[in-house]
Amino acid sequence: MKKTGPIIVTVLLAALALKPAFAARTLDIYFIDVEGGQSTLLVTPAGESLLVDTGYSANGRDSARILAAARDAGVKQIDYLLITHFHPDHDGGVAELSTMIPIRTFIDHGDLVRSPEALAEERWPGVSAAYTAYAAARSKATHVEPKPGDRLPLKGVDVVFVSSAAATIAKPVAGAGQPNPACDAPAPPAQERLENPRSTGFHLRFGRFRFVDLGDLSGPPLFALLCPANLLGPIDLYLVPHHGGPDVTYPATFAVKPRVAIVNNGAIKGGSPEGFAALHGVQGLQDVWQLHRSQLAGARNFADDRIANLDESTGHWIKASASEDGSFTVTNGRTGVTKKYAPPPQSLRDPQAERRRRAPPPDAREMTPQPPA
């Protein structure tokens, strides 16, 4: 009997030591409020981090919110920073953030479009200034320019770039490629024709869970991913491109059959009335979560408990946590309430693709890093 105590203590200590390992078995995604820009932090079960965009410069507001999310996730460095495209609501916060947390690898499509049309735009000075500050930070670290089809070398998570510099993948991701019956009408033109269609976007696979982030991809490149066939397949959690604008929410885009959608809108930016109207009518869509309640006239917001910020006085995030079986949760940072979503029906997944999910196809490429300039 005298040996029982130490044995029990040993077992308890072993269980406590294993608890963090089991707790870390989720893929965590933070949709950070940057007032209508984008910043999305992904943290893998292995603890690797991918930050997508950094919001505005905004006197440190957005970089401070990103840092708070990183600390909540236990992240001490950004392993990969993807800048989807060069607009100040996406790359504006980089210079500030790089002084607050180490950034190891920068990913983007290279350079701004410098055509006469671009130089003549009213917004060019702001776009150029933000890019110049970003490029200065990028020059101090590893830089990668992926091509569609390249993969990000994250442990246990399959991330394939599906668009970059106005090019897209030609072959479907595993389990995709079904004809899209909603392709009878041409794509609406991109609201912004120079940078948005050049967005670097990716498809993520974690077990049976699927997530897509396409930045502000719009116009012909977005259409090419979905028509005449859906090259992305069914998606569990869908970050609606271009903050839910009218140029990315036409019928053909919902061939991805999202189970849950996220709109990273601001109070008066993104979250268009046309986009919300389209989302309200998507068959099979269980929920839409908004970073902000839209104040735009005619916008049909979703329920308040699905909105992280009811006005511009707060900066709450939305957090998703996914498991390999395809189940996931979404938590409203304002209310602390979490909703659980069951694994996807097997009919939404290609069994053969599932058996191959841990092995990339023979022609898969990993990104080729470029040393600092």
C-alpha positions as CSV (number, residue, x, y, z in Angstrom):
1,M,0.0,0.0,0.0
2,K,2.9,2.4,0.6
3,K,3.7,2.3,-3.1
4,T,0.3,3.4,-4.2
5,G,0.8,7.1,-3.5
6,P,4.0,7.5,-5.6
7,I,2.4,5.5,-8.4
8,I,-0.7,7.7,-8.5
9,V,1.5,10.9,-8.4
10,T,3.6,9.6,-11.2
11,V,0.5,8.8,-13.3
12,L,-1.0,12.2,-12.6
13,L,2.2,14.0,-13.5
14,A,2.4,12.0,-16.7
15,A,-1.2,12.9,-17.6
16,L,-0.5,16.6,-16.9
17,A,2.6,16.5,-19.1
18,L,0.6,15.0,-21.9
19,K,-2.3,17.5,-21.6
20,P,-0.7,20.4,-23.6
21,A,0.1,18.0,-26.4
22,F,-3.5,16.9,-26.7
23,A,-4.7,20.5,-26.3
24,A,-2.6,21.5,-29.2
25,R,-4.1,19.1,-31.7
26,T,-6.2,21.8,-33.3
27,L,-5.5,24.1,-36.2
28,D,-6.3,27.6,-34.8
29,I,-7.3,30.5,-37.1
30,Y,-7.6,34.1,-35.7
31,F,-9.6,36.5,-37.9
32,I,-8.2,39.8,-36.5
33,D,-10.2,43.0,-36.6
34,V,-8.2,45.5,-38.7
35,E,-11.3,47.7,-39.5
36,G,-12.0,46.4,-42.9
37,G,-8.6,45.3,-44.0
38,Q,-7.3,41.8,-43.6
39,S,-5.1,40.1,-41.0
40,T,-5.6,36.3,-40.3
41,L,-3.3,34.3,-38.1
42,L,-3.1,30.5,-38.5
43,V,-1.3,28.4,-36.0
44,T,-0.8,24.7,-36.7
45,P,-0.9,21.8,-34.3
46,A,2.9,21.7,-34.5
47,G,3.1,25.4,-33.4
48,E,4.1,26.8,-36.7
49,S,2.6,30.2,-37.7
50,L,1.3,31.7,-40.9
51,L,0.1,35.3,-40.8
52,V,-1.9,36.5,-43.8
53,D,-1.7,40.3,-44.2
54,T,-1.3,42.9,-41.5
55,G,-4.0,45.5,-41.9
56,Y,-3.3,49.2,-41.9
57,S,-0.5,51.3,-40.4
58,A,-3.0,53.1,-38.2
59,N,-0.5,54.4,-35.6
60,G,0.1,50.8,-34.3
61,R,-3.5,49.9,-33.8
62,D,-3.5,46.9,-36.1
63,S,0.0,45.6,-35.3
64,A,-1.0,45.7,-31.6
65,R,-4.1,43.6,-32.3
66,I,-2.0,41.1,-34.3
67,L,0.5,40.9,-31.5
68,A,-2.3,40.3,-29.0
69,A,-3.6,37.4,-31.1
70,A,-0.1,35.9,-31.4
71,R,0.4,36.1,-27.7
72,D,-3.0,34.4,-27.1
73,A,-1.9,31.6,-29.5
74,G,1.5,31.3,-27.7
75,V,3.3,32.4,-30.9
76,K,6.7,34.1,-30.4
77,Q,7.6,34.6,-34.0
78,I,5.9,34.7,-37.4
79,D,7.3,31.8,-39.4
80,Y,5.6,32.9,-42.6
81,L,4.0,36.2,-43.5
82,L,1.9,36.2,-46.6
83,I,1.0,39.5,-48.1
84,T,-1.8,38.7,-50.5
85,H,-1.4,41.9,-52.5
86,F,0.0,45.4,-52.1
87,H,-2.8,47.6,-50.8
88,P,-2.4,49.6,-47.5
89,D,-5.2,47.7,-45.8
90,H,-3.2,44.5,-46.3
91,D,0.5,45.4,-46.1
92,G,0.3,48.7,-44.1
93,G,1.0,47.2,-40.7
94,V,4.2,45.3,-41.7
95,A,6.8,47.9,-40.8
96,E,5.4,48.4,-37.3
97,L,4.8,44.7,-36.7
98,S,8.3,43.7,-37.7
99,T,9.6,45.8,-34.8
100,M,7.4,43.9,-32.3
101,I,7.8,40.2,-33.3
102,P,10.3,38.4,-35.5
103,I,9.2,37.6,-39.1
104,R,11.2,34.8,-40.6
105,T,9.9,34.5,-44.2
106,F,7.9,36.9,-46.4
107,I,5.7,35.6,-49.2
108,D,4.1,37.8,-51.9
109,H,3.9,38.2,-55.7
110,G,6.9,40.4,-56.0
111,D,6.3,44.0,-57.0
112,L,3.6,46.6,-57.6
113,V,2.1,47.1,-61.1
114,R,3.7,50.2,-62.3
115,S,1.8,50.8,-65.5
116,P,0.7,54.3,-66.6
117,E,-2.8,53.4,-65.5
118,A,-1.5,52.5,-62.0
119,L,0.6,55.7,-61.7
120,A,-2.3,57.8,-62.7
121,E,-4.6,56.5,-60.0
122,E,-5.5,58.8,-57.2
123,R,-4.6,56.2,-54.6
124,W,-1.1,55.5,-56.0
125,P,0.8,57.7,-53.5
126,G,-0.6,55.8,-50.6
127,V,-0.2,52.4,-52.3
128,S,3.4,53.2,-53.2
129,A,4.3,54.5,-49.8
130,A,2.9,51.4,-48.0
131,Y,4.7,49.1,-50.4
132,T,8.0,51.0,-50.0
133,A,7.8,50.5,-46.2
134,Y,6.9,46.9,-46.6
135,A,9.7,46.2,-49.0
136,A,12.2,47.7,-46.6
137,A,11.1,45.2,-43.9
138,R,11.0,42.4,-46.4
139,S,14.7,43.0,-47.4
140,K,15.9,42.0,-43.9
141,A,14.5,38.4,-44.1
142,T,13.9,35.5,-46.5
143,H,11.6,36.3,-49.4
144,V,9.5,33.9,-51.5
145,E,7.4,34.4,-54.6
146,P,5.3,31.3,-55.0
147,K,3.7,30.2,-58.2
148,P,0.2,28.6,-58.3
149,G,0.6,24.9,-57.4
150,D,3.5,25.6,-55.0
151,R,3.2,24.3,-51.4
152,L,4.0,25.9,-48.1
153,P,6.2,23.4,-46.0
154,L,4.1,23.3,-42.8
155,K,4.1,20.2,-40.7
156,G,0.8,18.2,-40.7
157,V,-1.1,20.8,-42.8
158,D,-1.3,20.9,-46.6
159,V,-1.2,24.5,-48.0
160,V,-1.2,24.9,-51.8
161,F,-1.1,28.3,-53.4
162,V,-3.9,28.5,-55.9
163,S,-3.4,32.1,-57.3
164,S,-0.7,34.6,-57.5
165,A,0.2,37.5,-59.8
166,A,-3.0,37.0,-61.8
167,A,-2.2,33.4,-62.5
168,T,-4.1,30.4,-61.1
169,I,-3.8,26.6,-60.8
170,A,-4.8,24.7,-63.9
171,K,-5.5,21.4,-62.1
172,P,-8.0,21.0,-59.3
173,V,-6.8,20.3,-55.7
174,A,-7.4,16.8,-54.4
175,G,-11.2,16.0,-54.4
176,A,-12.1,19.0,-56.6
177,G,-12.8,19.5,-60.3
178,Q,-16.6,19.1,-60.4
179,P,-18.4,21.0,-63.2
180,N,-19.9,24.3,-61.9
181,P,-23.5,24.7,-63.2
182,A,-23.5,28.4,-62.2
183,C,-21.0,29.4,-64.8
184,D,-23.5,30.5,-67.5
185,A,-22.8,34.2,-66.9
186,P,-19.4,35.9,-67.1
187,A,-17.6,37.1,-64.0
188,P,-18.4,40.7,-63.0
189,P,-15.3,43.0,-63.4
190,A,-13.1,43.5,-60.4
191,Q,-13.9,46.6,-58.5
192,E,-10.2,47.3,-58.4
193,R,-8.5,46.0,-61.5
194,L,-4.7,46.3,-60.8
195,E,-3.8,44.6,-57.5
196,N,-6.9,42.7,-56.3
197,P,-6.8,40.2,-59.3
198,R,-3.1,39.6,-58.5
199,S,-3.9,38.4,-55.0
200,T,-1.9,35.4,-53.7
201,G,-4.4,32.9,-52.4
202,F,-4.2,29.4,-50.9
203,H,-6.2,26.3,-50.2
204,L,-5.6,24.6,-46.8
205,R,-6.2,21.0,-45.9
206,F,-6.0,19.6,-42.3
207,G,-7.3,16.1,-42.3
208,R,-10.9,16.4,-43.5
209,F,-11.0,20.1,-42.7
210,R,-10.8,22.6,-45.6
211,F,-10.2,26.4,-45.5
212,V,-9.6,28.9,-48.3
213,D,-8.1,32.4,-48.1
214,L,-7.9,34.2,-51.5
215,G,-7.2,37.8,-50.3
216,D,-9.1,40.2,-52.5
217,L,-9.0,37.9,-55.6
218,S,-11.6,39.0,-58.1
219,G,-12.2,39.4,-61.8
220,P,-11.0,36.7,-64.3
221,P,-8.6,34.9,-61.9
222,L,-11.3,34.2,-59.3
223,F,-13.6,33.1,-62.1
224,A,-10.9,30.8,-63.5
225,L,-10.7,28.9,-60.1
226,L,-14.4,28.2,-60.3
227,C,-15.4,28.0,-63.9
228,P,-16.1,25.9,-65.9
229,A,-15.1,23.5,-63.0
230,N,-14.7,24.2,-59.3
231,L,-10.9,23.7,-58.8
232,L,-11.2,24.3,-55.0
233,G,-13.7,21.6,-54.0
234,P,-16.0,21.9,-51.0
235,I,-14.9,24.2,-48.2
236,D,-15.7,24.0,-44.6
237,L,-14.7,27.5,-43.5
238,Y,-14.6,30.1,-46.3
239,L,-13.1,33.5,-45.9
240,V,-15.2,35.5,-48.3
241,P,-12.8,37.3,-50.7
242,H,-12.5,41.1,-50.9
243,H,-14.2,41.6,-47.6
244,G,-17.6,40.5,-49.0
245,G,-17.7,42.8,-51.9
246,P,-20.3,42.5,-54.8
247,D,-17.5,41.4,-57.2
248,V,-16.8,38.2,-55.3
249,T,-20.3,37.0,-54.3
250,Y,-22.0,36.0,-57.5
251,P,-23.6,32.5,-57.8
252,A,-20.6,30.7,-59.4
253,T,-18.4,31.6,-56.3
254,F,-20.6,29.5,-54.0
255,A,-19.7,26.2,-55.9
256,V,-17.3,25.7,-53.0
257,K,-20.4,24.9,-50.9
258,P,-19.1,26.6,-47.7
259,R,-20.5,25.3,-44.5
260,V,-19.5,28.5,-42.6
261,A,-18.3,31.8,-44.0
262,I,-16.3,34.6,-42.4
263,V,-16.6,38.2,-43.6
264,N,-13.6,40.4,-42.6
265,N,-15.5,43.7,-43.1
266,G,-15.4,47.0,-41.3
267,A,-18.3,49.2,-40.2
268,I,-18.3,51.1,-43.6
269,K,-15.8,49.0,-45.6
270,G,-16.7,45.7,-47.2
271,G,-19.8,43.8,-46.1
272,S,-21.6,45.1,-49.2
273,P,-25.4,45.0,-49.3
274,E,-25.1,42.9,-52.5
275,G,-22.6,40.5,-50.8
276,F,-24.8,40.0,-47.7
277,A,-27.9,39.5,-49.8
278,A,-26.0,36.7,-51.7
279,L,-24.8,35.1,-48.5
280,H,-28.3,35.0,-47.1
281,G,-29.4,32.9,-50.1
282,V,-26.5,30.3,-50.2
283,Q,-27.9,26.8,-49.9
284,G,-26.3,24.7,-47.2
285,L,-24.5,27.6,-45.6
286,Q,-24.9,27.1,-41.8
287,D,-23.6,30.4,-40.5
288,V,-22.0,33.7,-41.5
289,W,-19.7,35.4,-39.0
290,Q,-18.8,39.1,-39.4
291,L,-15.9,41.0,-37.9
292,H,-18.1,44.2,-37.8
293,R,-21.8,45.1,-38.0
294,S,-22.1,46.9,-41.3
295,Q,-23.4,50.4,-41.2
296,L,-23.9,50.6,-45.0
297,A,-27.4,51.4,-46.1
298,G,-29.3,48.3,-47.2
299,A,-26.9,45.8,-45.6
300,R,-28.7,42.8,-44.1
301,N,-26.4,42.0,-41.2
302,F,-26.5,38.6,-39.7
303,A,-27.4,38.1,-36.0
304,D,-25.5,40.1,-33.4
305,D,-24.2,36.9,-31.8
306,R,-22.4,36.2,-35.0
307,I,-20.7,39.7,-35.1
308,A,-17.5,40.3,-33.2
309,N,-17.7,44.2,-33.1
310,L,-21.0,46.1,-33.0
311,D,-19.3,49.4,-33.5
312,E,-15.8,50.8,-34.0
313,S,-15.0,51.2,-30.3
314,T,-13.8,47.6,-30.0
315,G,-11.3,45.3,-31.8
316,H,-12.4,41.7,-31.0
317,W,-11.4,38.8,-33.2
318,I,-13.2,35.7,-34.3
319,K,-11.3,32.5,-33.6
320,A,-11.8,29.1,-35.3
321,S,-10.3,25.8,-34.1
322,A,-10.3,22.8,-36.4
323,S,-9.7,19.1,-35.8
324,E,-8.5,16.5,-38.3
325,D,-11.9,14.9,-38.4
326,G,-13.3,18.0,-40.1
327,S,-15.1,19.3,-37.0
328,F,-14.4,22.8,-35.9
329,T,-15.5,25.6,-33.5
330,V,-15.9,29.3,-34.0
331,T,-15.7,31.7,-31.0
332,N,-16.9,35.3,-30.9
333,G,-14.2,37.3,-29.2
334,R,-16.7,39.8,-28.0
335,T,-19.1,37.4,-26.3
336,G,-16.8,34.5,-25.6
337,V,-19.5,32.2,-27.0
338,T,-18.4,29.2,-29.0
339,K,-20.4,27.3,-31.6
340,K,-19.4,23.7,-32.6
341,Y,-19.7,22.3,-36.2
342,A,-19.8,18.6,-36.8
343,P,-17.4,16.8,-39.3
344,P,-18.5,17.2,-42.9
345,P,-20.7,14.5,-44.5
346,Q,-18.6,11.9,-46.2
347,S,-20.5,12.7,-49.4
348,L,-18.6,16.0,-49.5
349,R,-15.2,14.4,-49.5
350,D,-13.5,12.2,-52.1
351,P,-12.5,9.0,-50.3
352,Q,-9.6,8.4,-52.7
353,A,-8.3,11.9,-52.1
354,E,-8.7,11.3,-48.3
355,R,-6.4,8.2,-48.6
356,R,-3.9,10.3,-50.4
357,R,-4.1,13.4,-48.2
358,R,-0.8,13.0,-46.5
359,A,1.1,12.5,-49.7
360,P,1.5,15.5,-52.1
361,P,1.0,14.7,-55.8
362,P,4.1,13.8,-57.8
363,D,4.3,17.2,-59.5
364,A,4.0,19.2,-56.2
365,R,6.6,21.9,-55.6
366,E,7.6,23.6,-52.4
367,M,8.4,27.3,-52.5
368,T,11.9,28.3,-53.4
369,P,13.2,30.9,-50.9
370,Q,15.2,33.9,-51.9
371,P,17.9,35.2,-49.5
372,P,17.6,38.7,-48.1
373,A,18.8,41.4,-50.5
